[in-house]
Amino acid sequence: MILDTSYIFDLMDGSRAALALGHDLTESGEVQWLPTPVVAEVYYGVTCTKSDDERRRVRNALLGYPRVDINEEIARTASTLLAEADRDAGGDSGVETNDAYIGAIATVLDDAVLTANETDFERLGVDVRTY
């Protein structure tokens, strides 16, 4: 399962649905991959709050997830997914570059994105799981 930023924030906010699904995924042994673009988005959000306690909490929460870095294959796949979404929309699809990277990781790893923001990933043609 590829974790999206919305899921990480919902976990940290104590969302019952997100926590329950996280527990189920862990119990079933499913790998929960953390893309480095999600790490960047989460740290951006935390830095904006300027809370040392929040930064520590986030750092500790993220330590338990294996990372997926952007490599050339993922970068090419992200470009293709985003270009196709923009073409299908007749212009700017509204999908952000980081979401294209996350979607590309899901495509390359043949997995779904776990998110509360399914619209952008559906525009990319990526499998999505919600909670």
Backbone atoms as SQL, in Angstrom:
CREATE TABLE atoms (id INTEGER PRIMARY KEY, chain TEXT, resi INTEGER, resn TEXT, atom TEXT, x REAL, y REAL, z REAL);
INSERT INTO atoms VALUES
  (1, 'A', 1, 'MET', 'N', 0.846, -1.164, 0.000),
  (2, 'A', 1, 'MET', 'CA', 0.000, 0.000, 0.000),
  (3, 'A', 1, 'MET', 'C', 0.900, 1.238, 0.000),
  (4, 'A', 2, 'ILE', 'N', 0.576, 2.192, -0.860),
  (5, 'A', 2, 'ILE', 'CA', 1.340, 3.435, -0.971),
  (6, 'A', 2, 'ILE', 'C', 0.601, 4.504, -0.167),
  (7, 'A', 3, 'LEU', 'N', 1.246, 5.057, 0.836),
  (8, 'A', 3, 'LEU', 'CA', 0.596, 6.008, 1.737),
  (9, 'A', 3, 'LEU', 'C', 0.649, 7.421, 1.174),
  (10, 'A', 4, 'ASP', 'N', -0.508, 8.061, 1.139),
  (11, 'A', 4, 'ASP', 'CA', -0.598, 9.452, 0.700),
  (12, 'A', 4, 'ASP', 'C', -0.532, 10.371, 1.913),
  (13, 'A', 5, 'THR', 'N', -0.229, 11.621, 1.667),
  (14, 'A', 5, 'THR', 'CA', -0.123, 12.619, 2.722),
  (15, 'A', 5, 'THR', 'C', -1.414, 12.736, 3.519),
  (16, 'A', 6, 'SER', 'N', -2.551, 12.693, 2.852),
  (17, 'A', 6, 'SER', 'CA', -3.826, 12.832, 3.564),
  (18, 'A', 6, 'SER', 'C', -3.988, 11.734, 4.607),
  (19, 'A', 7, 'TYR', 'N', -3.561, 10.527, 4.289),
  (20, 'A', 7, 'TYR', 'CA', -3.658, 9.412, 5.233),
  (21, 'A', 7, 'TYR', 'C', -2.741, 9.647, 6.435),
  (22, 'A', 8, 'ILE', 'N', -1.511, 10.081, 6.188),
  (23, 'A', 8, 'ILE', 'CA', -0.568, 10.338, 7.288),
  (24, 'A', 8, 'ILE', 'C', -1.130, 11.410, 8.218),
  (25, 'A', 9, 'PHE', 'N', -1.643, 12.505, 7.658),
  (26, 'A', 9, 'PHE', 'CA', -2.214, 13.556, 8.501),
  (27, 'A', 9, 'PHE', 'C', -3.434, 13.052, 9.263),
  (28, 'A', 10, 'ASP', 'N', -4.269, 12.238, 8.617),
  (29, 'A', 10, 'ASP', 'CA', -5.438, 11.690, 9.312),
  (30, 'A', 10, 'ASP', 'C', -5.018, 10.760, 10.446),
  (31, 'A', 11, 'LEU', 'N', -3.980, 9.964, 10.232),
  (32, 'A', 11, 'LEU', 'CA', -3.455, 9.125, 11.312),
  (33, 'A', 11, 'LEU', 'C', -3.013, 9.984, 12.486),
  (34, 'A', 12, 'MET', 'N', -2.256, 11.024, 12.184),
  (35, 'A', 12, 'MET', 'CA', -1.723, 11.875, 13.241),
  (36, 'A', 12, 'MET', 'C', -2.816, 12.678, 13.936),
  (37, 'A', 13, 'ASP', 'N', -3.915, 12.919, 13.243),
  (38, 'A', 13, 'ASP', 'CA', -5.044, 13.624, 13.848),
  (39, 'A', 13, 'ASP', 'C', -5.969, 12.682, 14.607),
  (40, 'A', 14, 'GLY', 'N', -5.664, 11.383, 14.583),
  (41, 'A', 14, 'GLY', 'CA', -6.452, 10.417, 15.338),
  (42, 'A', 14, 'GLY', 'C', -7.730, 9.960, 14.663),
  (43, 'A', 15, 'SER', 'N', -7.810, 10.067, 13.343),
  (44, 'A', 15, 'SER', 'CA', -8.990, 9.600, 12.617),
  (45, 'A', 15, 'SER', 'C', -9.221, 8.118, 12.909),
  (46, 'A', 16, 'ARG', 'N', -10.404, 7.795, 13.405),
  (47, 'A', 16, 'ARG', 'CA', -10.701, 6.394, 13.743),
  (48, 'A', 16, 'ARG', 'C', -10.607, 5.487, 12.522),
  (49, 'A', 17, 'ALA', 'N', -11.131, 5.970, 11.398),
  (50, 'A', 17, 'ALA', 'CA', -11.104, 5.153, 10.180),
  (51, 'A', 17, 'ALA', 'C', -9.668, 4.900, 9.727),
  (52, 'A', 18, 'ALA', 'N', -8.837, 5.936, 9.752),
  (53, 'A', 18, 'ALA', 'CA', -7.438, 5.785, 9.342),
  (54, 'A', 18, 'ALA', 'C', -6.686, 4.870, 10.305),
  (55, 'A', 19, 'LEU', 'N', -6.902, 5.053, 11.603),
  (56, 'A', 19, 'LEU', 'CA', -6.232, 4.213, 12.597),
  (57, 'A', 19, 'LEU', 'C', -6.653, 2.752, 12.470),
  (58, 'A', 20, 'ALA', 'N', -7.948, 2.516, 12.260),
  (59, 'A', 20, 'ALA', 'CA', -8.442, 1.140, 12.127),
  (60, 'A', 20, 'ALA', 'C', -7.843, 0.465, 10.900),
  (61, 'A', 21, 'LEU', 'N', -7.806, 1.183, 9.795),
  (62, 'A', 21, 'LEU', 'CA', -7.238, 0.599, 8.581),
  (63, 'A', 21, 'LEU', 'C', -5.740, 0.357, 8.744),
  (64, 'A', 22, 'GLY', 'N', -5.044, 1.299, 9.359),
  (65, 'A', 22, 'GLY', 'CA', -3.614, 1.112, 9.614),
  (66, 'A', 22, 'GLY', 'C', -3.358, -0.132, 10.452),
  (67, 'A', 23, 'HIS', 'N', -4.187, -0.340, 11.457),
  (68, 'A', 23, 'HIS', 'CA', -4.075, -1.538, 12.297),
  (69, 'A', 23, 'HIS', 'C', -4.304, -2.791, 11.462),
  (70, 'A', 24, 'ASP', 'N', -5.355, -2.774, 10.640),
  (71, 'A', 24, 'ASP', 'CA', -5.663, -3.931, 9.789),
  (72, 'A', 24, 'ASP', 'C', -4.521, -4.234, 8.815),
  (73, 'A', 25, 'LEU', 'N', -3.958, -3.194, 8.218),
  (74, 'A', 25, 'LEU', 'CA', -2.850, -3.393, 7.276),
  (75, 'A', 25, 'LEU', 'C', -1.635, -3.998, 7.978),
  (76, 'A', 26, 'THR', 'N', -1.350, -3.499, 9.169),
  (77, 'A', 26, 'THR', 'CA', -0.217, -4.012, 9.936),
  (78, 'A', 26, 'THR', 'C', -0.446, -5.466, 10.330),
  (79, 'A', 27, 'GLU', 'N', -1.647, -5.753, 10.817),
  (80, 'A', 27, 'GLU', 'CA', -1.974, -7.121, 11.236),
  (81, 'A', 27, 'GLU', 'C', -1.902, -8.107, 10.074),
  (82, 'A', 28, 'SER', 'N', -2.284, -7.663, 8.888),
  (83, 'A', 28, 'SER', 'CA', -2.269, -8.556, 7.724),
  (84, 'A', 28, 'SER', 'C', -0.874, -8.680, 7.106),
  (85, 'A', 29, 'GLY', 'N', 0.069, -7.876, 7.594),
  (86, 'A', 29, 'GLY', 'CA', 1.435, -7.938, 7.087),
  (87, 'A', 29, 'GLY', 'C', 1.655, -7.177, 5.793),
  (88, 'A', 30, 'GLU', 'N', 0.683, -6.362, 5.399),
  (89, 'A', 30, 'GLU', 'CA', 0.838, -5.598, 4.156),
  (90, 'A', 30, 'GLU', 'C', 1.854, -4.477, 4.352),
  (91, 'A', 31, 'VAL', 'N', 2.791, -4.372, 3.425),
  (92, 'A', 31, 'VAL', 'CA', 3.805, -3.319, 3.503),
  (93, 'A', 31, 'VAL', 'C', 3.146, -1.981, 3.209),
  (94, 'A', 32, 'GLN', 'N', 3.435, -1.002, 4.054),
  (95, 'A', 32, 'GLN', 'CA', 2.916, 0.353, 3.888),
  (96, 'A', 32, 'GLN', 'C', 4.096, 1.244, 3.498),
  (97, 'A', 33, 'TRP', 'N', 4.170, 1.558, 2.205),
  (98, 'A', 33, 'TRP', 'CA', 5.289, 2.316, 1.654),
  (99, 'A', 33, 'TRP', 'C', 5.061, 3.807, 1.826),
  (100, 'A', 34, 'LEU', 'N', 6.107, 4.517, 2.223),
  (101, 'A', 34, 'LEU', 'CA', 6.045, 5.962, 2.391),
  (102, 'A', 34, 'LEU', 'C', 6.893, 6.634, 1.313),
  (103, 'A', 35, 'PRO', 'N', 6.246, 7.233, 0.300),
  (104, 'A', 35, 'PRO', 'CA', 7.001, 7.920, -0.755),
  (105, 'A', 35, 'PRO', 'C', 7.712, 9.170, -0.216),
  (106, 'A', 36, 'THR', 'N', 8.910, 9.430, -0.707),
  (107, 'A', 36, 'THR', 'CA', 9.620, 10.621, -0.243),
  (108, 'A', 36, 'THR', 'C', 8.871, 11.921, -0.557),
  (109, 'A', 37, 'PRO', 'N', 8.061, 12.023, -1.620),
  (110, 'A', 37, 'PRO', 'CA', 7.275, 13.247, -1.779),
  (111, 'A', 37, 'PRO', 'C', 6.267, 13.454, -0.642),
  (112, 'A', 38, 'VAL', 'N', 5.768, 12.365, -0.069),
  (113, 'A', 38, 'VAL', 'CA', 4.868, 12.481, 1.085),
  (114, 'A', 38, 'VAL', 'C', 5.648, 12.994, 2.288),
  (115, 'A', 39, 'VAL', 'N', 6.861, 12.486, 2.472),
  (116, 'A', 39, 'VAL', 'CA', 7.709, 12.982, 3.559),
  (117, 'A', 39, 'VAL', 'C', 7.880, 14.491, 3.420),
  (118, 'A', 40, 'ALA', 'N', 8.154, 14.964, 2.212),
  (119, 'A', 40, 'ALA', 'CA', 8.338, 16.404, 1.976),
  (120, 'A', 40, 'ALA', 'C', 7.071, 17.179, 2.306),
  (121, 'A', 41, 'GLU', 'N', 5.916, 16.687, 1.862),
  (122, 'A', 41, 'GLU', 'CA', 4.654, 17.397, 2.126),
  (123, 'A', 41, 'GLU', 'C', 4.335, 17.429, 3.614),
  (124, 'A', 42, 'VAL', 'N', 4.571, 16.325, 4.300),
  (125, 'A', 42, 'VAL', 'CA', 4.290, 16.271, 5.736),
  (126, 'A', 42, 'VAL', 'C', 5.201, 17.228, 6.489),
  (127, 'A', 43, 'TYR', 'N', 6.497, 17.212, 6.182),
  (128, 'A', 43, 'TYR', 'CA', 7.417, 18.115, 6.877),
  (129, 'A', 43, 'TYR', 'C', 7.135, 19.576, 6.551),
  (130, 'A', 44, 'TYR', 'N', 6.692, 19.860, 5.351),
  (131, 'A', 44, 'TYR', 'CA', 6.294, 21.230, 5.012),
  (132, 'A', 44, 'TYR', 'C', 5.154, 21.669, 5.928),
  (133, 'A', 45, 'GLY', 'N', 4.145, 20.828, 6.047),
  (134, 'A', 45, 'GLY', 'CA', 3.003, 21.161, 6.901),
  (135, 'A', 45, 'GLY', 'C', 3.398, 21.354, 8.349),
  (136, 'A', 46, 'VAL', 'N', 4.276, 20.501, 8.833),
  (137, 'A', 46, 'VAL', 'CA', 4.707, 20.589, 10.223),
  (138, 'A', 46, 'VAL', 'C', 5.574, 21.818, 10.446),
  (139, 'A', 47, 'THR', 'N', 6.418, 22.137, 9.493),
  (140, 'A', 47, 'THR', 'CA', 7.272, 23.315, 9.624),
  (141, 'A', 47, 'THR', 'C', 6.434, 24.580, 9.686),
  (142, 'A', 48, 'CYS', 'N', 5.338, 24.604, 8.946),
  (143, 'A', 48, 'CYS', 'CA', 4.450, 25.769, 8.984),
  (144, 'A', 48, 'CYS', 'C', 3.826, 25.966, 10.356),
  (145, 'A', 49, 'THR', 'N', 3.634, 24.876, 11.111),
  (146, 'A', 49, 'THR', 'CA', 3.035, 25.007, 12.448),
  (147, 'A', 49, 'THR', 'C', 4.041, 25.545, 13.454),
  (148, 'A', 50, 'LYS', 'N', 5.340, 25.375, 13.154),
  (149, 'A', 50, 'LYS', 'CA', 6.421, 25.864, 14.016),
  (150, 'A', 50, 'LYS', 'C', 6.339, 25.327, 15.442),
  (151, 'A', 51, 'SER', 'N', 5.896, 24.100, 15.585),
  (152, 'A', 51, 'SER', 'CA', 5.796, 23.468, 16.892),
  (153, 'A', 51, 'SER', 'C', 6.846, 22.369, 17.002),
  (154, 'A', 52, 'ASP', 'N', 7.766, 22.513, 17.957),
  (155, 'A', 52, 'ASP', 'CA', 8.797, 21.493, 18.150),
  (156, 'A', 52, 'ASP', 'C', 8.186, 20.152, 18.531),
  (157, 'A', 53, 'ASP', 'N', 7.159, 20.171, 19.372),
  (158, 'A', 53, 'ASP', 'CA', 6.496, 18.923, 19.765),
  (159, 'A', 53, 'ASP', 'C', 5.884, 18.231, 18.556),
  (160, 'A', 54, 'GLU', 'N', 5.256, 19.006, 17.691),
  (161, 'A', 54, 'GLU', 'CA', 4.637, 18.433, 16.492),
  (162, 'A', 54, 'GLU', 'C', 5.700, 17.852, 15.567),
  (163, 'A', 55, 'ARG', 'N', 6.811, 18.544, 15.416),
  (164, 'A', 55, 'ARG', 'CA', 7.894, 18.037, 14.568),
  (165, 'A', 55, 'ARG', 'C', 8.440, 16.712, 15.101),
  (166, 'A', 56, 'ARG', 'N', 8.619, 16.617, 16.410),
  (167, 'A', 56, 'ARG', 'CA', 9.094, 15.370, 17.012),
  (168, 'A', 56, 'ARG', 'C', 8.085, 14.249, 16.808),
  (169, 'A', 57, 'ARG', 'N', 6.823, 14.571, 16.999),
  (170, 'A', 57, 'ARG', 'CA', 5.766, 13.574, 16.843),
  (171, 'A', 57, 'ARG', 'C', 5.738, 13.040, 15.407),
  (172, 'A', 58, 'VAL', 'N', 5.865, 13.942, 14.452),
  (173, 'A', 58, 'VAL', 'CA', 5.863, 13.542, 13.044),
  (174, 'A', 58, 'VAL', 'C', 7.086, 12.693, 12.726),
  (175, 'A', 59, 'ARG', 'N', 8.245, 13.150, 13.141),
  (176, 'A', 59, 'ARG', 'CA', 9.473, 12.404, 12.867),
  (177, 'A', 59, 'ARG', 'C', 9.361, 10.981, 13.424),
  (178, 'A', 60, 'ASN', 'N', 8.877, 10.849, 14.642),
  (179, 'A', 60, 'ASN', 'CA', 8.731, 9.528, 15.248),
  (180, 'A', 60, 'ASN', 'C', 7.693, 8.681, 14.523),
  (181, 'A', 61, 'ALA', 'N', 6.606, 9.297, 14.085),
  (182, 'A', 61, 'ALA', 'CA', 5.552, 8.556, 13.380),
  (183, 'A', 61, 'ALA', 'C', 6.048, 8.041, 12.037),
  (184, 'A', 62, 'LEU', 'N', 6.872, 8.819, 11.356),
  (185, 'A', 62, 'LEU', 'CA', 7.333, 8.433, 10.023),
  (186, 'A', 62, 'LEU', 'C', 8.458, 7.401, 10.039),
  (187, 'A', 63, 'LEU', 'N', 9.132, 7.266, 11.160),
  (188, 'A', 63, 'LEU', 'CA', 10.277, 6.350, 11.231),
  (189, 'A', 63, 'LEU', 'C', 9.902, 4.896, 10.950),
  (190, 'A', 64, 'GLY', 'N', 8.663, 4.522, 11.232),
  (191, 'A', 64, 'GLY', 'CA', 8.271, 3.128, 11.099),
  (192, 'A', 64, 'GLY', 'C', 7.928, 2.667, 9.699),
  (193, 'A', 65, 'TYR', 'N', 7.963, 3.556, 8.731),
  (194, 'A', 65, 'TYR', 'CA', 7.559, 3.195, 7.370),
  (195, 'A', 65, 'TYR', 'C', 8.762, 3.118, 6.438),
  (196, 'A', 66, 'PRO', 'N', 8.825, 2.062, 5.623),
  (197, 'A', 66, 'PRO', 'CA', 9.897, 2.016, 4.621),
  (198, 'A', 66, 'PRO', 'C', 9.654, 3.070, 3.545),
  (199, 'A', 67, 'ARG', 'N', 10.714, 3.686, 3.085),
  (200, 'A', 67, 'ARG', 'CA', 10.634, 4.765, 2.098),
  (201, 'A', 67, 'ARG', 'C', 10.719, 4.231, 0.675),
  (202, 'A', 68, 'VAL', 'N', 10.137, 5.002, -0.222),
  (203, 'A', 68, 'VAL', 'CA', 10.337, 4.782, -1.653),
  (204, 'A', 68, 'VAL', 'C', 10.838, 6.103, -2.216),
  (205, 'A', 69, 'ASP', 'N', 12.058, 6.093, -2.732),
  (206, 'A', 69, 'ASP', 'CA', 12.651, 7.291, -3.318),
  (207, 'A', 69, 'ASP', 'C', 12.273, 7.404, -4.789),
  (208, 'A', 70, 'ILE', 'N', 12.400, 8.608, -5.302),
  (209, 'A', 70, 'ILE', 'CA', 12.151, 8.859, -6.720),
  (210, 'A', 70, 'ILE', 'C', 13.406, 8.480, -7.500),
  (211, 'A', 71, 'ASN', 'N', 13.250, 7.547, -8.415),
  (212, 'A', 71, 'ASN', 'CA', 14.349, 7.190, -9.309),
  (213, 'A', 71, 'ASN', 'C', 13.930, 7.560, -10.735),
  (214, 'A', 72, 'GLU', 'N', 14.767, 7.230, -11.697),
  (215, 'A', 72, 'GLU', 'CA', 14.469, 7.636, -13.074),
  (216, 'A', 72, 'GLU', 'C', 13.189, 6.986, -13.599),
  (217, 'A', 73, 'GLU', 'N', 12.979, 5.715, -13.298),
  (218, 'A', 73, 'GLU', 'CA', 11.765, 5.035, -13.768),
  (219, 'A', 73, 'GLU', 'C', 10.507, 5.693, -13.195),
  (220, 'A', 74, 'ILE', 'N', 10.544, 6.018, -11.927),
  (221, 'A', 74, 'ILE', 'CA', 9.392, 6.664, -11.293),
  (222, 'A', 74, 'ILE', 'C', 9.198, 8.063, -11.862),
  (223, 'A', 75, 'ALA', 'N', 10.286, 8.792, -12.094),
  (224, 'A', 75, 'ALA', 'CA', 10.178, 10.137, -12.671),
  (225, 'A', 75, 'ALA', 'C', 9.557, 10.092, -14.066),
  (226, 'A', 76, 'ARG', 'N', 9.999, 9.149, -14.891),
  (227, 'A', 76, 'ARG', 'CA', 9.422, 9.020, -16.240),
  (228, 'A', 76, 'ARG', 'C', 7.944, 8.638, -16.164),
  (229, 'A', 77, 'THR', 'N', 7.619, 7.713, -15.275),
  (230, 'A', 77, 'THR', 'CA', 6.228, 7.277, -15.127),
  (231, 'A', 77, 'THR', 'C', 5.357, 8.429, -14.643),
  (232, 'A', 78, 'ALA', 'N', 5.861, 9.216, -13.699),
  (233, 'A', 78, 'ALA', 'CA', 5.103, 10.370, -13.197),
  (234, 'A', 78, 'ALA', 'C', 4.834, 11.365, -14.318),
  (235, 'A', 79, 'SER', 'N', 5.838, 11.621, -15.132),
  (236, 'A', 79, 'SER', 'CA', 5.667, 12.557, -16.254),
  (237, 'A', 79, 'SER', 'C', 4.612, 12.062, -17.223),
  (238, 'A', 80, 'THR', 'N', 4.639, 10.773, -17.515),
  (239, 'A', 80, 'THR', 'CA', 3.655, 10.190, -18.434),
  (240, 'A', 80, 'THR', 'C', 2.249, 10.268, -17.853),
  (241, 'A', 81, 'LEU', 'N', 2.094, 9.875, -16.583),
  (242, 'A', 81, 'LEU', 'CA', 0.770, 9.914, -15.944),
  (243, 'A', 81, 'LEU', 'C', 0.205, 11.331, -15.926),
  (244, 'A', 82, 'LEU', 'N', 1.049, 12.303, -15.566),
  (245, 'A', 82, 'LEU', 'CA', 0.585, 13.686, -15.478),
  (246, 'A', 82, 'LEU', 'C', 0.253, 14.242, -16.856),
  (247, 'A', 83, 'ALA', 'N', 1.084, 13.955, -17.842),
  (248, 'A', 83, 'ALA', 'CA', 0.819, 14.433, -19.205),
  (249, 'A', 83, 'ALA', 'C', -0.480, 13.846, -19.744),
  (250, 'A', 84, 'GLU', 'N', -0.714, 12.562, -19.492),
  (251, 'A', 84, 'GLU', 'CA', -1.955, 11.935, -19.957),
  (252, 'A', 84, 'GLU', 'C', -3.174, 12.516, -19.246),
  (253, 'A', 85, 'ALA', 'N', -3.056, 12.788, -17.946),
  (254, 'A', 85, 'ALA', 'CA', -4.171, 13.398, -17.207),
  (255, 'A', 85, 'ALA', 'C', -4.459, 14.797, -17.735),
  (256, 'A', 86, 'ASP', 'N', -3.414, 15.578, -17.995),
  (257, 'A', 86, 'ASP', 'CA', -3.598, 16.925, -18.546),
  (258, 'A', 86, 'ASP', 'C', -4.209, 16.863, -19.947),
  (259, 'A', 87, 'ARG', 'N', -3.730, 15.935, -20.755),
  (260, 'A', 87, 'ARG', 'CA', -4.278, 15.781, -22.106),
  (261, 'A', 87, 'ARG', 'C', -5.760, 15.401, -22.037),
  (262, 'A', 88, 'ASP', 'N', -6.096, 14.456, -21.168),
  (263, 'A', 88, 'ASP', 'CA', -7.490, 14.026, -21.023),
  (264, 'A', 88, 'ASP', 'C', -8.387, 15.163, -20.536),
  (265, 'A', 89, 'ALA', 'N', -7.810, 16.077, -19.742),
  (266, 'A', 89, 'ALA', 'CA', -8.571, 17.213, -19.221),
  (267, 'A', 89, 'ALA', 'C', -8.631, 18.365, -20.217),
  (268, 'A', 90, 'GLY', 'N', -7.894, 18.267, -21.306),
  (269, 'A', 90, 'GLY', 'CA', -7.852, 19.352, -22.276),
  (270, 'A', 90, 'GLY', 'C', -7.048, 20.539, -21.790),
  (271, 'A', 91, 'GLY', 'N', -6.138, 20.301, -20.873),
  (272, 'A', 91, 'GLY', 'CA', -5.307, 21.352, -20.281),
  (273, 'A', 91, 'GLY', 'C', -4.857, 20.885, -18.910),
  (274, 'A', 92, 'ASP', 'N', -4.721, 21.824, -18.000),
  (275, 'A', 92, 'ASP', 'CA', -4.276, 21.496, -16.647),
  (276, 'A', 92, 'ASP', 'C', -5.329, 20.640, -15.945),
  (277, 'A', 93, 'SER', 'N', -4.943, 19.436, -15.550),
  (278, 'A', 93, 'SER', 'CA', -5.869, 18.516, -14.884),
  (279, 'A', 93, 'SER', 'C', -6.082, 18.862, -13.421),
  (280, 'A', 94, 'GLY', 'N', -5.234, 19.721, -12.877),
  (281, 'A', 94, 'GLY', 'CA', -5.322, 20.066, -11.462),
  (282, 'A', 94, 'GLY', 'C', -4.543, 19.121, -10.567),
  (283, 'A', 95, 'VAL', 'N', -3.918, 18.111, -11.160),
  (284, 'A', 95, 'VAL', 'CA', -3.121, 17.157, -10.388),
  (285, 'A', 95, 'VAL', 'C', -1.750, 17.773, -10.128),
  (286, 'A', 96, 'GLU', 'N', -1.329, 17.766, -8.865),
  (287, 'A', 96, 'GLU', 'CA', -0.027, 18.322, -8.508),
  (288, 'A', 96, 'GLU', 'C', 1.091, 17.332, -8.838),
  (289, 'A', 97, 'THR', 'N', 2.272, 17.865, -9.042),
  (290, 'A', 97, 'THR', 'CA', 3.420, 17.039, -9.401),
  (291, 'A', 97, 'THR', 'C', 3.700, 15.973, -8.349),
  (292, 'A', 98, 'ASN', 'N', 3.628, 16.330, -7.062),
  (293, 'A', 98, 'ASN', 'CA', 3.888, 15.331, -6.026),
  (294, 'A', 98, 'ASN', 'C', 2.896, 14.177, -6.100),
  (295, 'A', 99, 'ASP', 'N', 1.629, 14.472, -6.414),
  (296, 'A', 99, 'ASP', 'CA', 0.653, 13.393, -6.562),
  (297, 'A', 99, 'ASP', 'C', 0.995, 12.512, -7.761),
  (298, 'A', 100, 'ALA', 'N', 1.550, 13.106, -8.805),
  (299, 'A', 100, 'ALA', 'CA', 1.992, 12.303, -9.949),
  (300, 'A', 100, 'ALA', 'C', 3.131, 11.370, -9.541),
  (301, 'A', 101, 'TYR', 'N', 4.059, 11.858, -8.713),
  (302, 'A', 101, 'TYR', 'CA', 5.133, 10.992, -8.218),
  (303, 'A', 101, 'TYR', 'C', 4.567, 9.851, -7.379),
  (304, 'A', 102, 'ILE', 'N', 3.631, 10.173, -6.499),
  (305, 'A', 102, 'ILE', 'CA', 3.020, 9.149, -5.642),
  (306, 'A', 102, 'ILE', 'C', 2.270, 8.130, -6.500),
  (307, 'A', 103, 'GLY', 'N', 1.533, 8.622, -7.487),
  (308, 'A', 103, 'GLY', 'CA', 0.835, 7.728, -8.402),
  (309, 'A', 103, 'GLY', 'C', 1.791, 6.862, -9.202),
  (310, 'A', 104, 'ALA', 'N', 2.919, 7.433, -9.590),
  (311, 'A', 104, 'ALA', 'CA', 3.924, 6.665, -10.336),
  (312, 'A', 104, 'ALA', 'C', 4.517, 5.559, -9.475),
  (313, 'A', 105, 'ILE', 'N', 4.737, 5.851, -8.221),
  (314, 'A', 105, 'ILE', 'CA', 5.242, 4.820, -7.309),
  (315, 'A', 105, 'ILE', 'C', 4.240, 3.673, -7.224),
  (316, 'A', 106, 'ALA', 'N', 2.957, 4.013, -7.114),
  (317, 'A', 106, 'ALA', 'CA', 1.920, 2.975, -7.080),
  (318, 'A', 106, 'ALA', 'C', 1.930, 2.159, -8.369),
  (319, 'A', 107, 'THR', 'N', 2.102, 2.828, -9.487),
  (320, 'A', 107, 'THR', 'CA', 2.128, 2.141, -10.779),
  (321, 'A', 107, 'THR', 'C', 3.330, 1.210, -10.884),
  (322, 'A', 108, 'VAL', 'N', 4.504, 1.715, -10.546),
  (323, 'A', 108, 'VAL', 'CA', 5.731, 0.925, -10.652),
  (324, 'A', 108, 'VAL', 'C', 5.711, -0.264, -9.688),
  (325, 'A', 109, 'LEU', 'N', 5.184, -0.056, -8.476),
  (326, 'A', 109, 'LEU', 'CA', 5.137, -1.140, -7.488),
  (327, 'A', 109, 'LEU', 'C', 3.883, -1.997, -7.620),
  (328, 'A', 110, 'ASP', 'N', 3.005, -1.638, -8.571),
  (329, 'A', 110, 'ASP', 'CA', 1.752, -2.364, -8.795),
  (330, 'A', 110, 'ASP', 'C', 0.951, -2.469, -7.499),
  (331, 'A', 111, 'ASP', 'N', 0.686, -1.305, -6.914),
  (332, 'A', 111, 'ASP', 'CA', -0.024, -1.226, -5.645),
  (333, 'A', 111, 'ASP', 'C', -1.008, -0.068, -5.713),
  (334, 'A', 112, 'ALA', 'N', -1.836, 0.074, -4.695),
  (335, 'A', 112, 'ALA', 'CA', -2.820, 1.154, -4.641),
  (336, 'A', 112, 'ALA', 'C', -2.324, 2.270, -3.732),
  (337, 'A', 113, 'VAL', 'N', -2.851, 3.472, -3.957),
  (338, 'A', 113, 'VAL', 'CA', -2.571, 4.617, -3.095),
  (339, 'A', 113, 'VAL', 'C', -3.662, 4.674, -2.033),
  (340, 'A', 114, 'LEU', 'N', -3.252, 4.749, -0.781),
  (341, 'A', 114, 'LEU', 'CA', -4.181, 4.887, 0.335),
  (342, 'A', 114, 'LEU', 'C', -4.344, 6.373, 0.613),
  (343, 'A', 115, 'THR', 'N', -5.550, 6.893, 0.369),
  (344, 'A', 115, 'THR', 'CA', -5.754, 8.339, 0.420),
  (345, 'A', 115, 'THR', 'C', -7.190, 8.696, 0.760),
  (346, 'A', 116, 'ALA', 'N', -7.376, 9.901, 1.247),
  (347, 'A', 116, 'ALA', 'CA', -8.714, 10.477, 1.384),
  (348, 'A', 116, 'ALA', 'C', -9.008, 11.373, 0.185),
  (349, 'A', 117, 'ASN', 'N', -7.999, 11.569, -0.663),
  (350, 'A', 117, 'ASN', 'CA', -8.093, 12.454, -1.825),
  (351, 'A', 117, 'ASN', 'C', -8.040, 11.614, -3.096),
  (352, 'A', 118, 'GLU', 'N', -9.108, 10.885, -3.359),
  (353, 'A', 118, 'GLU', 'CA', -9.068, 9.934, -4.470),
  (354, 'A', 118, 'GLU', 'C', -9.149, 10.579, -5.847),
  (355, 'A', 119, 'THR', 'N', -9.711, 11.774, -5.956),
  (356, 'A', 119, 'THR', 'CA', -9.962, 12.391, -7.257),
  (357, 'A', 119, 'THR', 'C', -8.697, 12.539, -8.093),
  (358, 'A', 120, 'ASP', 'N', -7.644, 13.122, -7.522),
  (359, 'A', 120, 'ASP', 'CA', -6.415, 13.341, -8.292),
  (360, 'A', 120, 'ASP', 'C', -5.800, 12.024, -8.749),
  (361, 'A', 121, 'PHE', 'N', -5.816, 11.023, -7.891),
  (362, 'A', 121, 'PHE', 'CA', -5.210, 9.744, -8.263),
  (363, 'A', 121, 'PHE', 'C', -6.051, 9.017, -9.305),
  (364, 'A', 122, 'GLU', 'N', -7.362, 9.179, -9.237),
  (365, 'A', 122, 'GLU', 'CA', -8.215, 8.602, -10.277),
  (366, 'A', 122, 'GLU', 'C', -7.959, 9.277, -11.621),
  (367, 'A', 123, 'ARG', 'N', -7.689, 10.586, -11.617),
  (368, 'A', 123, 'ARG', 'CA', -7.340, 11.285, -12.861),
  (369, 'A', 123, 'ARG', 'C', -6.062, 10.732, -13.470),
  (370, 'A', 124, 'LEU', 'N', -5.187, 10.231, -12.601),
  (371, 'A', 124, 'LEU', 'CA', -3.930, 9.639, -13.069),
  (372, 'A', 124, 'LEU', 'C', -4.110, 8.187, -13.509),
  (373, 'A', 125, 'GLY', 'N', -5.282, 7.625, -13.254),
  (374, 'A', 125, 'GLY', 'CA', -5.535, 6.233, -13.620),
  (375, 'A', 125, 'GLY', 'C', -4.894, 5.230, -12.682),
  (376, 'A', 126, 'VAL', 'N', -4.696, 5.642, -11.431),
  (377, 'A', 126, 'VAL', 'CA', -4.015, 4.818, -10.436),
  (378, 'A', 126, 'VAL', 'C', -5.050, 4.160, -9.523),
  (379, 'A', 127, 'ASP', 'N', -4.780, 2.920, -9.114),
  (380, 'A', 127, 'ASP', 'CA', -5.657, 2.259, -8.149),
  (381, 'A', 127, 'ASP', 'C', -5.623, 3.009, -6.828),
  (382, 'A', 128, 'VAL', 'N', -6.806, 3.154, -6.223),
  (383, 'A', 128, 'VAL', 'CA', -6.948, 3.932, -4.996),
  (384, 'A', 128, 'VAL', 'C', -7.678, 3.095, -3.959),
  (385, 'A', 129, 'ARG', 'N', -7.276, 3.260, -2.720),
  (386, 'A', 129, 'ARG', 'CA', -8.021, 2.699, -1.595),
  (387, 'A', 129, 'ARG', 'C', -8.310, 3.835, -0.634),
  (388, 'A', 130, 'THR', 'N', -9.565, 3.918, -0.191),
  (389, 'A', 130, 'THR', 'CA', -9.962, 4.955, 0.759),
  (390, 'A', 130, 'THR', 'C', -10.313, 4.306, 2.089),
  (391, 'A', 131, 'TYR', 'N', -10.614, 5.129, 3.055),
  (392, 'A', 131, 'TYR', 'CA', -10.932, 4.629, 4.398),
  (393, 'A', 131, 'TYR', 'C', -12.066, 5.440, 4.985);
